[in-house]
Structures are given as C-alpha cells and as structure tokens.
Amino acid sequence: MNIIQLIVSGAALLLFILTVTMTAKNKLTDQYAFMWLAFSLLGVLMSFALPSLNRFATALGIAYMPSLIYLIAFLVVLALLIYHTHLLSKQEARTRVLVQEVAFLKKEVAEMKKKEDRGL
Amino acid sequence: MRSNVLIIVPAYNEEQAILQTVDQLKKFNYDFVVINDGSSDGTGRILCEHNVPHISLPVNLGIGGAVQTGYRYAERHGYDYAIQLDADGQHNPEDLRHLISEMERLQPDLLIGSRFLEKTNYKGDVSRRIGILYFYYLLRLIAGIKVTDPTSGYRIVNRRVIEWFARDYPVDYPEVEVLVKLARKGYTIRETKVEMNARQGGVSSINAQKSVYYMAKVTFLSLIRSYL
C-alpha cells in the first residue's frame, strides 16, 4: 500500500466514523445515514483499487488516471446535488401545505373564540 | 344566506389599499376571504381590527401559495365558484356581477376578466404589453387557445377547477402556466371584458429583471409540463 492509498483510506475511514457518530446521535436520519455509510465504505474500497484504476483508465482512453477519479467524483457530486434538489422541492411542497393548514387552524380557533366570547 | 361564490383576495403588504378594496367588496353579497400572505406591514393588524374575514399565513408563501390557500378554503367549504381579486385595487369589484353572470351563461371552466377583449380605459406600459403579447402567442402555440389577457389575475373558476387548484397550483407566476395546463387537459377557457384601475398602493412584484425571469420560467415549465 503506497502513501496515496493510505491517505484515501484514512479519509474514507474518517468519513465512516463521522457518519457512525452522527447516526448514533440521531443527527442523520436512516436514509441519509445509510447513503453516507455506503459512500465511506466505497471510499475504502477505492483506496485498495487505486492501482487497478490505471488499467481501467487506459481501457477508457484516459491517459492520466487522476482524471478518471475526478470524473467519477464529479458525476457522484452531480447526482447527489440533483437528489438533494429533489428532496428540497418535496420539502418545500410539504411546508407549503403545513403553512396553509396552520393558517386554517388559526382561523378556526379565532372564530371559535369569537363565538365563545359572544356566548359569555 | 351564504353565497355559492367565494372571492379570494391575496394580500401581501397592502396596508394602503386593503381597506378600500374590502369596503368595495362589502357592497356585494358575496363571501370573500383575504389571504394575508405573511405581510410584514400593518395588513394583518388592519384585517383583525376591522373584523375582515381573513386567513393569515404565518410565513410568506408567494402569490401561488397564497392563492392556492384560497382555493383550498373554497374547496373545503363547498363553494361552486371562486374568483381571484387583487388587493391593490386594480381589479374593479363592479365587474363581479358581470363575471359571475357570464360564468353562468357561458359555463366555461375558467373565465378571465380581460382588459383587451374590447377597448377599455386600461393604460399599461409598453414593456407590460409586450410581455402580454408574448404570452398570447405562447398560449396559441403550445395550448392552441386565444387569450387576449393571459396575465390577468381577475378570473373566476368552477368547482372542478377549484378542486384541481386545491391540489396543484404553481408556486410563482401562476397565471399563464395554469392556462396551459387546463387547456391541454381539455378544460374550457373563455374571456369577458373588465375594467382595471391603477394600483392604489404598494408596488408591483414584477420589475424588469423579474419579467425576463417570468417569461423564461413560464415558457420553459409550460413546454416541459405540456409535452412530457
């Protein structure tokens, strides 16, 4: 194992520990905890597979292997961004419904209070 | 007796105009509800003090969310028709009876109060008219309908559309997008002449930069949601 492999596996391990800690403290919900655990384990696997990536890059016609890693990283980050934008849109729609429901309830409570005051 | 028509008045920071609009509405025997869209000025206080029927959104949802709140309210309370009317005094309440009678006579799903169907006193600036013309051709092209005033917010819808809007309504700049959606689903859209006034207070939410965004966004989303 060379130095770069050690650095990559160390970084992936740190990510793994961070994910486990945050999951244990309920700072990540199940769905995201699982996703980040999978990413960190993938990082560890990648560190071992680094030498074979050279052959894979050559097979794809990429002369400089780190370019392949950048490409993979870019595609993963792009996919993550789209996924999170999708989640954000969903949350926004849900928040809108919640805000409307709160407003309806506030109106109902105000009307009930008015009726009660009149009755007293 | 409760009317079968609900007038939805979305209001965001309209403390200068809201009372005048409400006073005019009170002359008619129709139910109305002001949707206070998280205003940061005195709109909410004025509505409470003057006992105006209203729903106060705890945060600002934007025009789409505010108007949809009105449609959801109309759906829950079983109204047959719902009319959107701006709080800034641009829409003339004197046209309400005309809108409702035309709705009952023509029986479309949505009836738009148009400034351009016949000659009216409306004087809009050139850029606004260019925008309206752009949407006129966009609607002809992608929805196959001729609407002379596609950005008019003064419109009346029937129960079927109320139920649709309660479920699904665009977040911002909804006027043109909903016309595309309805037309492509086979809903009938008609227009009738109305008069519009200059706004009595507040500032328009659409400036030069926003109008470019408005046109691009509506075109893009309408095309995608129509054909995919």
Interface residues (C-beta under 8 A of the other chain):
Chain A: E92 R96 V99 Q100 V102 A103 F104 K106 K107
Chain B: H54 I55 S56 L57 P58 V59 L61 G65 Q68 T69 R72 Y73 R76 V171
